[in-house]
Amino acid sequence: MKHVTIIAVPKALGSTVSIPLEMISAANDIARSRKQLERIVALEVVSAGDKNLSLAGGLSIKCDKQLDQVKSTDLVFIPGIWGSPRSSIRKFPELPDWLKDQHEQGALICGISTGTHFIAEAGLLDGKAATTHWRFFDQFQHYFPKVKLQRKRFITCADNIYCTGSVNAARDIMLHFIELLFGETIANEIARHFTHELKRSYETLLLNEDQQSTHHDEVIIKVQEWLQDNYQENIQIAEVAENFQMSVRSLNRRFKLAANTTPLQYLQELRIDQAKALLKQSNLVVSEVADKVGYQDASYFTGLFKKLNAVTPNEYRRLVRNKLFVAETSQQSIQ
C-alpha cells in the first residue's frame, strides 16, 4: 500500500492542507466503491510540531502523527504558509532534514506555494528549477541563490520534486498525482468532481518548459479564469474588456504581454483543447462537439480545428483512439 503524507504546521493555509486531503480521500472512496482495493493509499496528516495545531484563520486540526513518527513515505505535500515562511523554517528546523531523508529514500515531494521554501532549505532544489508564491520571489532568490527560480511558471518538476506557485496550481497538480496513484479512470472522475473543466494532459499543464505560458498578472489571470468558465458561451472580446473595465486595446496589449497571445487566440485554443478531450472521450458527433465548446457553426469549427491541428476533428478522433492502447500500457505509476 502506498503512503501519502500531508505536512501541517501552524499558520499553514488550510486549503493547501485540505486540497490534497480531500482529493486523495475522494479517490480512495472511488477505488473502494469499484472494488479496486489494491489502489487504496494510506493517507495521514502529520504535524511538524504538536499534533493539535491552528492553521491560518484559526482553523484547529488534530494531526494523525508527528513528524518523527513517520520513517518512510511515498509522497509528501508541504503546505503554504500565511505570510513569510522564514519564521516557520526557523521554528521547525527538523522538517527540511526530514524532507531530505525522505527524498533520499525515493519519495516524491510537492511544495505548495511557499511550502517550497522548506524544500529549498533542505538543499534539495540547488541547481534545479523551482517556483513559489510571487510575493516571495525576491526573498526566495535571496536565501536560495543556487535555485533556478522560475518566475513565470506555476508548476515545476525536477528530480521527483514538484513546486507550485499558487493554491490553484495545487489543485491542478493533484490530478497528476492521483493519476499516478489511482490510474487515469479515477483521475478523470476526480477531475469531474473537483474542477470545472476537462482534465488537461500532464505534459501540457504541468511541465510546460515555455515560461511565457504562465505569468503573475492577477487581472489577466482573472480574465483567463473567466474565459475558462464561460468558453462555451457566445463571447465578444469587447464585452470581456468592458467586464474587466478595460478598453479592447488595453486588454489585448496587457493579455499579449502576460500570456504571449491574444484573448481571442487564447479562447480559440481553450475551446479546441476542450473539443479534443470530447473527441477522445465521448461519442458526440462533430456538430455536437462544436456546440458544446461554443461554436454554433460546425463548418467554421472544423476549419479552425484543422488550422490549429493539421487534421479534421474526425481524423483527430481516429488518431487518438487508435493510440489509446499505447497510453494505457505505458501509463506511469508511483513505484
N, C-alpha and C positions, 0 to 999 in steps of 0.2 A: 504494500500500500504506500502510495506517495504521501509525503508530508509537506504541508504548506504552513509557513509561519508568518503571521502578521504582527509586526512590532508596534507597540503602543508606548508613547512617552507623554508626560504631562504637557499640555498646551498643543498637542497634535491636532490638526484639523480632523474633525470627526469623519468627514467624507472620505479622507484618504485612508481611514481605517475601515469604514463601513462599505465602501465600494468593492474592494476585493472580498471582504467577508460575505456580503450579500450575493455577489455574482457567483462565487465558488460554492456557496451553500445552495444556491438555486440549481447549479449544475449537478451537485451531489443528489439533490431531490429528484431531478430528471433521470439521472443514472439509476437511482433506486426504483423509480416507477417503471423503468424499462428493463428491469432485472439485469442491468449491466453492472453487477456488483464489483467486478474487477476494476472498474474505472473510479470508484469512490475514493476520495482522498481524505486523509486526516487533516483537519483544519484547526489551528489554535491561534488565539490572540495572546501574545507574550509580552510581558512588561519588562522594560529596561530598568524599572525601579520597583516601587511597591505594586502588588497585584491589584490594589484598588487605587485608581487614579482619576483625575479630571482632565478631560480634553478641552480644546478651545471652546469657549461659550459656556463652560461649566458643566458639560455633559460628563456624568460619572459612569465609569465602566469597571467591571471586575474581570481581570485577565485570567486566562486558564493556567498560565505558568509564569515564572520569572525566567529571565534570560539564561541564567546559569543552569537551569534545569533542562535546556534543550541542547543536546550534544550533537545532533545531526538533523538536517532537514534538506528538502529538495528545492524549495522555492521560498524566497524571503521577500516581504514587502516592508519598506521603511516609509513611514508616513511623513507628510509635510508638516512643518511647524508654523503656528501663527506667530508672525514676527521673525526677527533674526534667529537663525538656528544656532548661533555661536554659543549662547548660554547653555543650550541643551547638550551641545557637544562637550562643553566643559563639565557639565553635571554628570554625564554618563560616558566616561572615557572607555568603559568596558565594551560598549556597543561596537565601535569601529574594530576593536580586537576580535570580537565575536564574529563580525561580518567577514573579516579576513580569514578566520579559521573555517567558516562555512564555505567560502569561495574555494579555498584550497581543497576541500572535500568534494567539490563539484556542484555545489548548489547554484541555481540561478538566483540573481539578486536584482530587485527592482526598487529604485528610489523614486518616490512620488514627490514632485515639486521640490521643496527644499530638503527633502529626505536624502537627496543625492549628496548633500554636504557630509553626511555621516560616511558614505562610501568613499568620498574623496579623502576624508580624514584618515581612513584606513590605508590610503595609498594605492587603492585598487584601480583608480582611474588615471594614474600617471601615464602620460603618453597616449591616452585614449580619448575618443570623442565622448562628450557628455553635455548635458544641458541641465538647467534648473529654472526656478521661477525668475522671470525677467527682472523683478525688483531687486534681486540679489546677484545679478550678473557680476557687477564690479567687485562686490565683496568676495564672491566665489573665485574670481580670477586673481584677486589679491592674495587670498590664503592658499590657493591651489594653482600656482602658475604653471605647473607641469601638465595640467589637464588641458586638452584641446576643447575649450568651451565652444559650443555651437549655439550662437545667439539667435539663429533663425530656424531652429528645429525644436519641435515639441517632444520628440521621442528619439533617443539614440540607443544603439546597442553595440557593445564591444566586449568580447571575451566573457560572454554569459552575464554581462552586467547591463541592465536597462535603466535609462534615466528618462523622466518625463518632466516637462516644463509647466504643466498645468493640471488641475484636477480633471478637466475634460479629457485630457490625453490619457489619464489613468483608466478611465472607462474604456477607451479605445484599445489600449494595450491589454486590458483584461481579456478581451475577446481572443487575442492571440494566445495568452496563457491557457485559457480554457480549451482552446483547440488543441494545444499541446497535451493537456492532461486528459481531456474527455473525447477528443475527436471532433471532426467537422460538423457532424449532425447535431450534437448537443450544443456546440458553439453557435451554430445558426439559430437554434431555438433560444438560446440566451440573448442573442442579438435582437431577436424579435421582441423579447420581453423588456430589454433594458435600453434599447436605442431606437430612435425614430426613423432610421434609415437602414437599408440592407448592409450587411457586413462587408466592408471592403477588404481586399486582399492584404495579407501581412506585408508583402513586398511594397505595394504602393502606399499603404497607410503608415507603416511604422518605420521602415528603414530607407526611406527615400533619401538618397545622398544629395539631392539638389537643395541647397539651403534656401533657394528662392521659393520653394514650395510651402514654407511656413514662415510666420512672421509674428510680431507682437504689437501690431496696430489694433488696439482694442475695438475701435469703431468699425474697422473693416472686418474684424473677426465677427462682430455682431451682424454685419451685413451678410457675411458668408453663412452664419448660422441661420439667418432669416431665409436666405435662398435655399438652404438645405431643408428647412421646414416647409417651404412653400413652392418648391420647384415644379410640382405638378399643376400649379395654377397658371392662369394667363398673366404673365409678369411683364410689365413695361419698365424698362430701366429708369425712365423719367419718374415713375411713381416710387420706385425704390429710393431714388435720390431724395425725393420730397419727404418720404417717410423718415429718412435719417438726416433731414434738414441740411441738405447739400444740393448744389446745382449738379446737373448731369456732368458738366465738365470737371467739377471738383471731385465727384465720385470716381469718374474714370481715371483721373490723374492719381488720386490717392490709392485707388484699388490697384492700379498698374504698378505703382511704386512699392506697395506692400506685397502683393501676390504675384507680380510679374505676369499678369494677364488682365484682361478687361472684365468687368462684371458680366457682360454678355457671353464672352468666351467661357468664363467660369461656370455660368448657368448651363450653357450647352454641354460642357464636359461633365458636369454633375448629372444632367439628365441622361446623357449617353451612358455614363457609368452605371446608373440605376437600370437603364434599359438592358445593358449587358448582363447584369445579375438576373433580371427577369427572363431573358432569353435562355440563360443557363439553367435556371432553377424552376421555371414554370413552363406550361404548355400553351400559354396565351399566344394568339396569332399576332402578327406584326402590328396590325392596326390597334389591337387592344394594348399592346406594349407601348405604342406611341402615345395613346391617350393617357395611360397611367403615369407617364413621365412628363406630360404637359404639352404634347403635340397633337392637335386635332387633325392635322393634315399628314396622313401616313406617308404620302409620297415625299413631302418635304423631310420628314423624319428619316426615311430610307436614304435619301440623298445626303443628308447631314451625317448619318451613321457611316455611310461608305466613305465620305470625305475624311472623316476622323480615324477610321479603322481599316480602310482599303478593302473592305468586304461588306456585303449587304448584311442586314440583320439575319436573314435565313442562312446565309453562308456562315456567319459567325456562330449561330446556334449549332450547326452541324459540326463545325470545327471543335468547339469546346466540349460538346457532348462526346465526340469521338475520343477526346483526351481525358475524360473523367477517370477512366480506369487507371491511367498513369498517375494522376494526383492521388488517388486512393491508395495505390500500392507503395507510393513514395512518401506518404504523409509523415512528417517529422513528429516525434513524440519525446517526452521527457524520460530519459532512460533511468 
